[in-house]
Amino acid sequence: MGFFDFLNRQGEQGPAGTFQRLPGGAQTSTRFVQQLLEVPKPDRNRAWSDQFLAHLADAAFYTRYPSVVLGADRPYFALHSTGAEPDFPTHVIHHMKDDFLLERGLGVVINPSGQEADWALSYGDILNFHLHGAFYPAPAGAVPGLGLAPGDRLPPPARHALRVFLQGLGVAAPRVQLAAWDHAGPGSLELVFDFSPQAFKDLDAFRAAMNSLAWFLPRNYSYSVAGNQARKAGAFELL
């Protein structure tokens, strides 16, 4: 399975593993992740995924040149579990998200090699971890805790990443309306964008933009484009 196929399949449905703070911090997590990555890919099951995700955020990784790679047309910061000198600087996702991932609109890919990779996290997965301490949303049937207000579910760095993306496609001043119903599970959000297909060079470009928006959002977020009546009645805010 190629890297691009891997990313697309991950986008269909992510495992339900959650982040757990572990005794021993990065050293414990790093050792555990390295052991898990030694398991052959055909033998990696749901239990493997849950354990991997539980340790991933605190594990230390290395980077190489180039540090940013493209997968499924979106940018990922590439992390490697081996292959660097012992004193080479390491990176930990738990810190990277605030240092630059969220602001620069980057996902994370683990051990990319040619068309293969061990794992990939979209920007939306990183955002979900930032908001809820888990890379993937809680199941729809889970009992919600204290909910975040709609605006807090799309914090400033995520707004910036979406704004830069849409402006790069020709939407000069993208606006959005947010509604938090928790209908798709705790912490879900519905976004209604105030732009039309006419803002793009053609219908194919509009469809590509709509498909790409999902990469920027947690997997239980939904989005749509406002119709004319909604624009007249709704209160939209700039991203």
KETIVO-159750 format. One record per atom (N, C-alpha, C): x negated, y, z. Coordinates in steps of 0.2 Angstrom, whole numbers, plus 5000, padded with zeros to 4 digits. Example, Ala and Ser with C-alpha at 12.3 -4.5 7.8 and 13.67 -1.06 7.14 Angstrom:
REM KETIVO-159750
493449725039/493849785039/493449845039/493649895035/493249955036/493650005039/
REM end
This chain:
REM KETIVO-159750
499649945000/500050005000/499650065000/499750114995/499250174995/499450225000/498950275001/499050325005/499750365004/499850384998/500450424996/501050374998/501050314996/501650274998/501750265005/501150265009/501150255016/501550315019/501350375017/501650435019/502350435018/502550415012/503250425010/503650375014/503350315015/503750265019/503850285027/503250315029/503350345036/503850395036/503950435031/504450485031/505150455031/505250395029/505950365029/506150355036/505750325040/505950305047/505350295052/505250335057/504750325061/504850285067/504350255070/504450215076/504650255082/504950225087/505250255092/504750265098/504050255097/503550255102/503550325105/503350335111/503350405115/502650405118/502450475119/501850485122/501950485130/501450455133/501450445140/500750465142/500750515147/500050535150/499750475154/499150455152/498850395155/498250415159/498150375165/497550385169/496950375165/496450415167/495850415163/495750455157/496350485155/496350535150/496050505143/495650545140/495450535133/495050475132/494650455137/494250395137/494650335136/495150325141/495550265141/495950265134/496250325132/496650325126/496150305120/495550335120/495150325114/494950245113/494750215119/494650145119/495250105117/495750115119/496350075118/496550085110/496550145107/496650155100/496150125096/495550125098/495050095094/495150015094/495349985099/495549915099/496149905095/496649945095/497249935091/497049935084/496649985082/496449995075/496049935072/495749895076/495449835074/495849775072/496549785074/497049735072/497149735065/497149685061/497249685054/497949715052/498049755047/498649785046/499249735045/499149675042/499749635042/499949605049/499549615054/499749595060/500049645065/500049705062/500349765066/501049765066/501449755072/502149755072/502349815076/503049815078/503349865082/502949875088/502849825092/502449825098/501749865097/501449845092/500849885090/500949955089/501449975085/501550045084/501750085090/502150055095/502350085101/501750095105/501250045106/500650055110/500150105107/500150105100/499750155097/499950225098/500550235097/500850305098/500850325105/500850285110/500850305117/500150325119/499650305115/498950325117/498650385112/499050385106/498750425100/498550495102/499050535106/498950605107/498350625111/498150575115/497550595120/496850555117/496950525112/496350485110/495850535106/495250525106/494750565103/494550545096/494550585091/494350565084/493850605082/493550585076/493050625072/493350655066/492950705063/493150725057/492650725052/492750725046/492250725040/492450785035/491950795031/492150835025/492450795019/492950815016/493350875018/493850855024/493950905028/494350885034/495150895033/495350925027/496050935025/496050895019/496550845018/496650805012/497450815011/497550805004/498250805002/498550735002/499150725004/499550665004/500250685003/500550654998/501250664996/501350744995/500850774992/500850844991/500850894997/500750865003/500650905009/500050905012/499750955016/499150955019/499050915025/498550875026/498450835032/497750845035/497650855041/497050855044/496850785045/496250765042/496050695042/495550685049/495750625052/495450605058/495150535057/494550525060/494250455059/494050435066/494150365067/494050335073/493350315074/492950305068/492250285069/491850325063/491250315063/490850345058/490450405059/490450435065/490050495066/489550485071/489050525072/488550525077/488850535084/488550505089/488750505096/488950575098/488550625096/488550685099/489050735094/489350705089/489750745085/490350765088/490550825087/491150855090/491750805089/492250795094/492850755093/493450805093/493950775091/494650815091/495150765094/495550805098/496150765101/496750805099/497250765097/497850795094/498250835099/498250815105/498550855111/498350925111/497750935110/497451005110/497451035103/497350995098/497351015091/498051055089/498551025091/499251055089/499251125091/499051145097/499051215099/498451255096/497851225095/497351265092/497451285085/497651235081/497751255074/498251215070/498451155072/498951125068/499551155066/499951175072/500551205071/500551275067/500051315068/499951375065/499751375058/499351325056/499151315049/499551275045/500151245048/500551205044/500251135042/499951105046/499551035045/499850975048/499950925045/500050855048/499350825050/499350765052/498750725054/498850655050/498250635048/498150565045/497550535048/497650475050/497150435054/496850385049/496150395048/495750355044/495950345037/496050405034/496150395027/495550375023/495650325018/495150295014/495350285007/495250325002/495450314996/496250324996/496650274994/497350274994/497650245000/497250235005/497450195011/497350245017/497750225023/497750265029/498050215034/497750225041/498050185046/498750215049/498750285049/499450315051/499450385048/500050415048/500150485046/500650515050/500550575052/501050615056/501150675052/501850695050/502050755046/501950815051/502050875048/502050935052/502650925057/503250905055/503750895059/503650845065/503250795064/503050745069/502650785075/502250825072/501750865077/502250915081/502650945077/503150995081/503550955086/503850895084/504250855089/503850845095/503150825094/502750815100/502650875104/502550935101/502450995104/503151015109/503650995106/504351015110/504550965115/504450895114/504750845118/504250795120/503550805119/503050755121/503150685118/503450685112/503450615108/503450635101/503150595097/503050615089/503650605086/504150555088/504750545085/505350555089/505950585087/506450595091/506750545095/507050555100/507450505104/508050485100/508250415101/508850395098/509450435099/509850425094/510550465095/510950455101/510850395103/511250365109/510950385116/510350415116/509950425122/510350485126/510250485132/510550535136/510150595136/510350655134/509950715133/509750745140/509150765141/508950805147/509150875146/508750925149/508850995148/508751015141/509251035138/509151055131/508751125129/508451125124/508151185122/508651225118/508651295118/509051335114/508851335107/509351345102/509251335095/508551375093/508451435095/507851465093/507251435096/507251405102/506651375105/506451305101/506951275098/506851215094/506451225087/506451295086/506051315080/505551365082/505051355086/504551405089/504251445083/503951505085/503551545080/503051515076/502651465078/502151435073/502551395068/503151365069/503451325064/503851375060/504051425062/504451475058/503851505053/503251515055/502751545051/502551495046/502551435047/502351385042/502851375037/503551375039/504051375034/504051435030/503951495033/503951555029/503451555024/502851535026/502251535021/502451485015/502751435017/502851385012/503451415007/503951435010/504451465005/504251525001/503851565004/503651625001/503151604995/502751554996/502351524991/502751494985/503351484986/503851454981/504251514978/504151574980/504551634977/505051664981/505251634987/505751664991/505451714995/505551774993/505151834996/505251845004/505951845006/506051855013/506551795015/506351735016/506751685018/507151695025/507751685025/508151695031/508451625033/508651615039/508951555042/509451565047/509951525048/510351515053/510251455057/510251455064/510151395068/510751375072/510851305072/511351285076/511151215080/511151215086/510951155090/511551115093/511751065090/512351025092/512150955095/511550935095/511350875097/511750815094/511950825088/512350775085/511950715082/511350735081/510850685078/510350655084/510550665090/510150645095/509850705099/509650695105/509350755109/508850795106/508950855106/508450905103/508550915096/509050895093/509150905085/509350975084/509350995078/509451065076/509651055068/510151105067/510351115060/510151185058/509851185052/509551245049/509951255042/510251325042/510551345035/510151395033/509851385027/509351435024/509751485019/509651545019/509951595015/509551605008/509551555004/509251564997/509651524992/509551534986/509951494981/509451464976/509751424972/509251394967/508951444962/509351504961/509051554957/508451584959/508251574966/507651604968/507051564966/507151504962/506551464960/506551464952/506051444949/505951454942/506451404938/506651354941/507051304938/507351264944/507851224942/508251174946/507751124949/507251094945/506851054948/506351074953/506151144953/505751174958/506151184964/506851194963/507251204969/507351134973/507451084969/507551014972/506850994976/506351014972/505650994976/505551024982/505751094982/505751134988/506151104994/506751084992/507251054997/507050995000/506750954996/506450884998/505850895003/505450945001/504850965005/504950985012/505551025012/505651055019/505751005024/505950945023/505950885028/505350875031/504750885028/504150865030/503950915036/504250975036/504051025041/504451015047/504950975047/505450975053/505450905056/505550905063/505750835066/506250795062/506250735063/506650685059/507350685061/507550715066/508250725068/508550795066/508150835063/508350905061/508750895054/509250935053/509550935046/509551005043/509651015037/509651075034/510051075028/510251135026/510651145020/510551225017/510751235012/510751305009/511451335009/511551395011/512151435012/512451445006/513151435005/513551455000/513751525000/514051554995/514151624995/514651645001/515151605003/515551625008/515151625015/514751575016/514351575022/513951635023/513651655017/513251715017/513551775020/514251785017/514651845019/514851835027/514951775029/515151765036/514651755041/514051735039/513551715044/513051765046/512751765051/512251805053/511551765053/511151785048/510551755046/509951795049/509451765051/508851795054/508251785049/507751825049/507151815045/506751755049/506451715045/506051665048/505351695051/
REM end
